[in-house]
Amino acid sequence: MAECMLTSRGETRARLMAGELGKKGIPAALRRLPAELTREGCAYGVALSSEELPRAMHLLRVAGFPPRKAFIRGEDGWREVGA
């Protein structure tokens, strides 16, 4: 199971995203983004299992909290996937 990271516009929005996913039964955690995923300094996102990514993306869009970008961590580091 690979780790997935959804980026947001800020800490508050990332908290809302994580809360919304939690309400829908998707385990998600607020995290500071790894340095290689941001050039904006201190940024936040939501960490979750890649298995939950399609469902999470759909639920967040419906709830009005679409992530800015989505990344999956593989053997060779982070790679962006469709957001």
Buried (B, 14 or more C-beta within 10 A) or exposed (E): EEBBBBBBEEBEBBBBBBBBBEEBEBEBEBBEBBEEBBEEEEBBBBBBBBEBBEBBBEBBEEBEBBBEBBBBBEEEEBEEEEB
